Amino acid sequence: MACSPNPEEVTLQGSGATFPAPLYKRWFLEIYRSSGDLTRINYQAIGSGAGTRQFREGLTDFGASDDVKKDDLTQIAEARKSEAMALPMTAGTIVLAHNVPPLAQAGKVLLLTRANLIDILLGEITKWNDVRLTTLNASLRGYEKDIMWVRRSDGSGTTAAFTKHLAAIDPKRWTKELTGKAPDWPVPGIGAKGNDGVSAIIGQTPGTIGYVEFGYAGLSKLAFAAIQNKHGEFVRPKRVVDPNDPAHTSDEGPHEGPTPDQIALGSAKLPPDFLISVADPATKNAYPIATYTWMLVVKDQRSAKAARALGDMLVWGLTQGQQIADRLDYVPLPEAITRDVLAAVRRAFPGAGSAT
């Protein structure tokens, strides 16, 4: 992001989702440097629920959430007396990270069927050596440790996306009441704040399993499961796993064609309000738990300077920022979605990105 024609210092405040926080903080550092240290963007990763609330109350210049509803936009618009928009800025996947020593020692990937996942979360599978798990994971035989569930303790868009997937795969067992940013979990488990908090507990505690954004699993060097998709395939974000030979090999390296996370996120069309959902992708080879994540903005800003900086930041994130996304284990937006969102940003903030 180059300096604007009339450079001046400006600071923007944002808060919200922890899911995209590593990526956003990297973006904002790059913007600060490329602006000649003139544009400072402070971002507090406090969770989607709290970030949406702060933005609605006018405490920040933008919010960030992995779970935006039409009612959220209505309430923001009423409170801030300006048209509110939710802009998808990046996307990613949610993995079932775990700390299970027998699997690590054997160099195997944990294979989880859709039924197994629901069984664990409803408390119907409580031991790692349950026959329903050992059928596909022979390394778990003899590992009698209790399964310790780790989940978010704060209002979380990651939780909303994860529970939305559970309801999509088995709505009779995982009912609507068990979905949302802060559901009443059937198995209470261990609560932790943020994706980083969940990752820390899993990394420190053998026998645990919990859901985190893929990038956090990578940063914390956590093992994560291959999860069964709608076609019955066992999939990780970057590759399909052979259930007959689930060796714990790296997901890195060259790929032919789109990866499972890209397939998942390209499986749905963008609606006019940009609130796109991929709760249970139907496409073959798709990774099953994927989500877009949004920035929340209003058209009327506190000053022309803030409006210009915000518009430039959004354009930068949707263009140059997408190149960084893949390197940090996020999924760059599909080209068609990027095009439509950029057009909306430029309508809302005329001249945005003109100096980029």
N, C-alpha and C positions, 0 to 999 in steps of 0.2 A: 504494500500500500504506500504509494508515494505521498509526499506532502501535498496538501491542498494548495490552490493558487494563492490563498491568503493564510499562510500557516499561523496557527495560534494554539496554545496549550488547551487541552480539554481532557476531562476525566469522566468516564462512564462507570456506573455501578450496576452490577448484575448479580443475580443469585438464583439458585435452584438445583437442578438435578446433579447428582454425583456421577451418573452414568457417562455423560460426555465431558466431565470436568478435566481429565488429563488433556484431551484434545483442545478444548476451549482455552485452557491456560497456555498451551503452546501457541495457538493462534494469536492470543492477545500479546504474548511476548514478541512474536514476529511483527505484529502491527506496531507495537511500541518502537521497536528498533527501526522499522522501515519508515516511520513517520518522523524520524529525527528526534525521538524521545518526546514528541509533542502529544501523542494520543495515548493516554493511559486507561486501561480497562481493567477494573478490579472485579473479580468473580469469586463469590462465596458459594462453595458446594454444600448446601444445607438440606438438600432433598427437594424433590419436585413440589411437594405440598407446601412447604414453607416458602419456597421461592415464588410460587404462584401467589401466595398470600401477600408477601412483601411487595410484589409488583402491583397487585391490585390496590394495595394501600398507598401506592405512590412513593415507596421508599427506595425504589431502584429504577434505572432507566430501561432495563429489560429483564425478563424472567427466563427461566429454562425449565422445561418439563418433558418427561417421557410419557406423560399421560394427560392429554388435553381433551376436555369435553366442551361441547358447544356452550353449556352453561357457564363454564369458566370464562369464555370469551364475552358472553353477555354481561356477566358480573363485572369483569374488568372494564368493559366499555362504559357501563353505568357509573362505576366508581370514579373512573378517570375522565369521563365525559369526552371520549374520543374513540374512534373506531379501533378495535383491537384485532390483531392478527396473530395466528400461530404459524410460524415458518419452519418447515422441516429443514434442518441444517446439516445433519449427518445421520447415520444409522449404525446399528451394531447388533450384536447377538448376546444372548444371555446363556451362560453355561452352568452346568451343575458341577461345581468344583468340589473336590473331596480330598481327604487325608486318610487313605486306607493302605497301611504298610504292605500287606500281602500283594496287592496289585502293583505297587511300586517295585517291590523286590522281584516280582515275576516279569516286570516290563510289559504289563498288559493294560489296555484301556478298559475302563468300566463300561459295560453295555447295559443300558437301561431301556426296557420296553415302556410303552406308554402306560400300561397297566401297573408295572412295577413302580413307576414314579408316583402315580396316584396312591398306590398301596402304602408307600412310605409316608406320604404326607397325611394320610388319614389314620396312621398308626396301625395299619394292618400288617405291615412288615416292620419289625422292630429290631431284628438282629441281622448283621451282615452275612451270617451263614444260613439265612433262610433259603430253603430249596428253590424258591421263586427267583432268587438272585444267583444261586450257584449253578443253576441249569445253564446259564450263559456265561458265568464267571467262575470257572473251576477254582481259581486261586483263592476264592473266598471260603472254600470248605475248611472248616476248623477255626475260622476267625469268628469267635463267639461274641465279640464286642457289640454293645448296643449301638444302634445308629443314632447319632446326635445331629439333629436338624439345626442349622444355623440360618437365621432369616433377619430381615431388616427390622429395626425397632422404631425407625422414623417413618413418616409418611413418604412413600417412595414410588416414583414412576416405574422403577425397575420391578418393584413388587407388583404394580398394576399390570405391567406387560406380561410378567411371568404367570400371574394368576388368571389373566385373560386367556393365555394359552391352555392352562389346565381346564378351564371351563369349556374351551373349544373342543378339546379332545374327549372329554367325558362330562357333559353337562348334567347328567343324572347324579353322578357321584360328587362332582365339584360344582356346586350350585352358585348362582349369581351372588348370593350373600357372602361367599368366600373369595370374592374378587375385589380389587381396588387397591388403593395406596397403602392401606393399613388394615388388612382383614383380621378376623379373629381366627387364628390358625388352629385347626383341630389338634395338631401336635405343637404345643407352644414353643418347644425348642429353646435355643439360645438367641437372644436378640442383640444386634449390633448396629451401630449408626453408620450409614453409608456403605458403599461397595467396598471401600478400604477397610472398614471395621469388620465386615463379614469375612473378607479375605484374610485378615490378620488372625481371627479366631480359628479359621480352618487350617491355616498354616501351622498353628501352634498346637492343635488338638487332634490326635489320632482318633479315628472313628467318626469324624464329622463329614457332613455334606451340606452344601448350601448353594444358593444361586447368586452369581455375580456377573457383571459385564465382562465380556471376553478379555478386554484389554487389561482389566485388573488381575485376572487369573494369570495372564502372561507376566505382568509386572511382579507378581508375588511368587511366580514359578510354581503355581498350583496345578496338579493333575485335574483333568475334567473328563466327564463322561461322553461317550457317543450315545446320542439319544435317538430313539426310534421316531421316524417321521411318518407322515400319513400313508406313504407307500410301503411301510414296513422296513425301510432301510435304516441302518444305524449310521448316524452322521455327526461329525464335528464341524465347526464353522468353516474349516478349510478343506475337508476331505470326507469322502464316504469311507466307512470302515468295514472290512470284511469280517463278519461275525465268527467265521471259522478260523480266523487268524488275527485277533485283535492286538497285534503288537503295538507297543507304545512308541511309535515312530513320530518324528517331527512333522508338523503341518506346514512347515516352511518349504520354500523351494518353488520352482516353476510349475505352473498348472496349464493344462490345455483346456481352454474354454472357461466359462464362469465357475467360480467356486460355490459351494453350497450356500454360503451366506448371501452372495450376490444373487443367486437363483431365487432365494426366499424373498428378498427385498424387491426384486423385479417382478414378483408374481401378482402384485395388486396395482390398480390404476389410481391415480391421484384425483380425489374428489375436489370440487370447487373450494371447499373450506380448508383444504390441505390436511385434514385429519385422517390420514391414511392408516390402515390397520392390516397387519399380516399375522393374525393370531395363530393360524395353523396352516401354513402354505400347502397347497395341494399339488404343487409341481414336483416331478420326480427329481431326486437328488438334492432337494431343498433342505437346509437346516431348519428345524421346526420352531425355534424360539428366537425370533428376530423382531426388532422394533426400530421405528424412526424416533428421532428426538427433536423437539421443537424449541425455538426461541419465541418468547412472547413479547410483542411490541405494540405500541399505539402510534397512530399517525401524528398526533399533536405532541410535540416535545417541549421541554421547559425552555429551550432557546434554539435559535437557528444553528448555533455552533454545535449543540448536542445532537440536533437532527442530522446535520451533515456528517458528524463522526459516527453516529449509529448507522446511517445508511451506507457509509463507506465500509464499516466493519462487516455488515451483512453481505455486501457484494464481495468483499475479500474472502470471507468464509466460504461463500458459494462457488468461488473460482479457485484462487490459489490454495485456499484452505483444504479443498478436497484432495489435493495431492499429498498433504500431510496425513489425512485421515487413514489411508491405507497403511502407512508406515507405523501407525499407533494401534493397529488392529481394529479400527473402525471400518465401516463400509462406505466408500464414496457414493453420493447420491447418483442414481441413474440419470443419464443426460436429459431425458425428457422432463424429469421432475426438476432438475436444476434450472432448466430453461424457463419453466412456468413460475418457479419461485423467484427467480431473478427478475422476471417481468413484473411481478407483484411488488417487489422491493422498489424497483425504479418508478413505478406508478406512485407508491406511497411517499418516496423520498426522491423527488426529482433531482437529477444530477448526481445521484449516489454512484460512487465508483468511477466518476469521470476522470479522476486524477490517478486511478489505479494503474 
